[in-house]
Amino acid sequence: MVQLLVRHAALLSAVTLVLTAALGMARGKHSKTIGDSGVSAQMLFLADPDHVVFMDKAENNPLSINGHPAWVARYQLSSGRKQAMDVRTNTFCAGGAPAGDGRYVTTGGTAALGYKSQDGGFALNIYDPSTNTWEQNRHGMQTNRWYSSVEPMADGSVIIVGGQNAGGYVSTQRTNEPSYEFYPSKGEPVHMGILARTVPVNLYPLTFLMSNGELFVQSGRQAILWNLDSASEKALPNIPDVPRPYPSSAGVAMMPMTPDNGYKQTILFCGGISLGRKAAWGALSGPAVSTTDKVASTSCQQIDPLGSGQWQASDALPEPRVMGMFVHLPDGTLFFGGGVKKGTAGYTASGKGPGKPVGQSLGDDPAYTVQIYSPRAPAGSRWKAYGSLLNPRLYHSSALLLPDGAILISGSNPNEDVTTAHWPTSYAVDKWYPPYYNMPRPSSDQLPTRLKYGGKSFTIDMARAIADMNIKSLDSAYVRIIRTGFSTHGVNWGQRSLQLKSQLSVDKRTLVVQGLPNNPNLFAPGPALIFLVVDGVPSMGVFAHIGPKGIPAAVANSMSKFASLNQVSAEADEPHVTSTGEGGGGEKDVSISKRCTKDMPDSELVQRDHVWEAVAANVTAAALSE
C-alpha cells in the first residue's frame, strides 16, 4: 500500500508537469515548470551556479539512496538531473545559512521517524559545494533545536537562535529553547529573554545582523536589539497588528542597502495572522481555534532598528498572505510569492481538530499572484502584480534567486508524509521570470569572483559590457551583490542585497566600482552573486566569494571537539518504499521563562534558458577554479 502511494505521488507530479505545460500561462503567467525535485523542497539553497540543493524531512519520497527514501537531493539546473544524498539525521524543520568558508550549515531537526533516519535534534549537517559532500555531526550542537533560526556572522561563523526540543505546532514552556549558540562553537548556549517571553509564537524567530554587530530579533510581537558582547537587550516597540514569526509566518526581508541610503538597514515584514488571544494558538498538537476560515493580514510594517527604532507602516499587501516569500532581485526590487490567504503555517497529522484543517493543512486558499515590491517607489505605489505561480505553494515551500535572475520555486507539503490527498505533496520545480528576463543583458565577464572588505576598486569597460544592448543612458549603471540565503518556512535566512558605490567616468566609458565597505557586519563573508545592472537590466550573476575564504582559526579550532562523519553522495533515481510519519506566539507574553514585458512562448523561454544555462556552466568552471 505504501509503495502504491509513492507511485501515485510520482504519477501526480508527472501529470502536473503535463497539465501545467498544456495550460501554459492560464495560471502561471511568466512561470514555467522545469522539472521535479525528487524530494519535497522544504528547504533550498544555491550550491553553485548550476546546482541547488533540496532538503526535506525523513518521509516516503520517490528518490531513494542506500535502501531508504532520500530527503536530500542535489539538482542540476541545466539538465534537471537529480542526485540523492545520504544525510542520515531527520532534517525536518531544520535551520540553515551559509558560513564564511562557503559551506552551508544546517541545524537541528527532530526525532528519528523511520526510513532509517536518525534523531536530528542536536545535529549539524554541513554541505561543502567544492567537494559535494556532507559533514554530519549528529551531536554537533549543545542544545536540541527544532525550528531554529540561523544568521551569518561577521567572523564567518553562524549564530543559531531558539527553537524547541520536541515536535509540535507551537512551543510550550516545557519544549521552548530560549537560547543561542554558534557554529563553530564559542562556548555554552546563552539565554535570550525575548524567546522566553514570547511563547508560543517564537519559533524561527526573525533575526538580522546589524551594522554595529548587534542582532535584531523579532519574536511574537516583541522586537529587540541584542548585544552579543554583553548578552543584553535593548527593547524596541512591539510590532503593530499581528505577530510575525512561525506559525503566523509573515514575509520578511532586509531592504536593499545602497550608497544613496547610507547602507541603512530597513527590515520589512508583510502579512501574518492573529488568532486573537494567546491561548488560541493552542499547543504542540495544534491550534485551539479554527484557522482555515480566518483571513490573513495585509499589514506591512518596517523598522530601521539603528535609526529611529520605530515601526512605520508601508504599503499594505494587495491581498492577505501567510507564508509569502520575499526574494531579492538584482534590479533592486523584491519578488513576493507563494503562501496562503487563510490560516497559518503547519498541519495536523490526523487531519482533524479545532484548527479545522483542509486535508491536513492549517492554511488554505493558496495565493498564486506574484507581486513585485519596489522599495524606492513612492508610498502607495510600491506593489505591482507580475504574473502568477503555476502550482500552489503552501506550507513547506521554498524560493530562491538564480544566477540568470529568475526565481526558482518548489516544495509544498502540508502533510505528515507523502500524499496525493488534498493538499498533495508537490515535487514540481518551477521558474518565475521577472520583467527583465527576456531583454538583452549586460555582459558579466568583467565582474570579480572575489571581493574583500575595504578592498581596491575595479573598473568595467561599459562599451564592452553593453555591446549587445541598446542603451540610451549609462547614468544608472551599478554593481549589486546578493546573498541568496537558505530558504525554508517562508524566509531566506541570511539573504541580503547590497549595491556597491560606483561612479561613471566623465567620458562615460568606464564604471569605477569601489570595493566592499570595510564592515563585514553589513554583508557577512561567504558565497554571493554579483550583478552588473544597466538601465534596470541585470547581467548574469557571477558566483563569488565575499570576504576572507575561511573561518578565523580562533573560531574554527573549536570544531575539533565534534566527531564527524564525512558522507560522499551517491546517485539514485528509482523510488524505494518503507513506512513511518510525524505530527504536526501569539501575542505578547511577558512571562519570564523561557521579474517579461509580455507573455513569452514556451519555445522562447526554453531557448532563453538554454542560453543562460550554457553561460552558467562556464561561470561555474571559472568560479570553482578561483
Secondary structure as GFF3:
##gff-version 3
##sequence-region A 1 626
A	DSSP	alpha_helix	2	23	.	.	.	ID=ss1
A	DSSP	beta_strand	31	36	.	.	.	ID=ss2
A	DSSP	beta_strand	43	48	.	.	.	ID=ss3
A	DSSP	beta_strand	51	55	.	.	.	ID=ss4
A	DSSP	beta_strand	64	65	.	.	.	ID=ss5
A	DSSP	beta_strand	68	69	.	.	.	ID=ss6
A	DSSP	beta_strand	72	76	.	.	.	ID=ss7
A	DSSP	beta_strand	82	84	.	.	.	ID=ss8
A	DSSP	beta_strand	95	98	.	.	.	ID=ss9
A	DSSP	beta_strand	104	107	.	.	.	ID=ss10
A	DSSP	beta_strand	124	128	.	.	.	ID=ss11
A	DSSP	beta_strand	133	137	.	.	.	ID=ss12
A	DSSP	beta_strand	149	152	.	.	.	ID=ss13
A	DSSP	beta_strand	158	161	.	.	.	ID=ss14
A	DSSP	beta_strand	179	183	.	.	.	ID=ss15
A	DSSP	beta_strand	190	191	.	.	.	ID=ss16
A	DSSP	alpha_helix	193	197	.	.	.	ID=ss17
A	DSSP	beta_strand	206	209	.	.	.	ID=ss18
A	DSSP	beta_strand	215	219	.	.	.	ID=ss19
A	DSSP	beta_strand	222	227	.	.	.	ID=ss20
A	DSSP	beta_strand	232	236	.	.	.	ID=ss21
A	DSSP	beta_strand	251	254	.	.	.	ID=ss22
A	DSSP	beta_strand	267	270	.	.	.	ID=ss23
A	DSSP	three_ten_helix	278	281	.	.	.	ID=ss24
A	DSSP	beta_strand	300	303	.	.	.	ID=ss25
A	DSSP	beta_strand	311	313	.	.	.	ID=ss26
A	DSSP	beta_strand	325	328	.	.	.	ID=ss27
A	DSSP	beta_strand	334	337	.	.	.	ID=ss28
A	DSSP	beta_strand	340	347	.	.	.	ID=ss29
A	DSSP	beta_strand	361	366	.	.	.	ID=ss30
A	DSSP	beta_strand	369	373	.	.	.	ID=ss31
A	DSSP	beta_strand	383	388	.	.	.	ID=ss32
A	DSSP	beta_strand	397	401	.	.	.	ID=ss33
A	DSSP	beta_strand	407	411	.	.	.	ID=ss34
A	DSSP	beta_strand	428	432	.	.	.	ID=ss35
A	DSSP	beta_strand	450	451	.	.	.	ID=ss36
A	DSSP	beta_strand	458	461	.	.	.	ID=ss37
A	DSSP	alpha_helix	462	465	.	.	.	ID=ss38
A	DSSP	beta_strand	478	483	.	.	.	ID=ss39
A	DSSP	beta_strand	486	488	.	.	.	ID=ss40
A	DSSP	beta_strand	491	493	.	.	.	ID=ss41
A	DSSP	beta_strand	496	499	.	.	.	ID=ss42
A	DSSP	beta_strand	502	504	.	.	.	ID=ss43
A	DSSP	beta_strand	510	513	.	.	.	ID=ss44
A	DSSP	beta_strand	526	534	.	.	.	ID=ss45
A	DSSP	beta_strand	537	538	.	.	.	ID=ss46
A	DSSP	beta_strand	542	546	.	.	.	ID=ss47
A	DSSP	alpha_helix	553	556	.	.	.	ID=ss48
A	DSSP	three_ten_helix	557	561	.	.	.	ID=ss49
A	DSSP	beta_strand	565	568	.	.	.	ID=ss50
A	DSSP	alpha_helix	602	624	.	.	.	ID=ss51
###
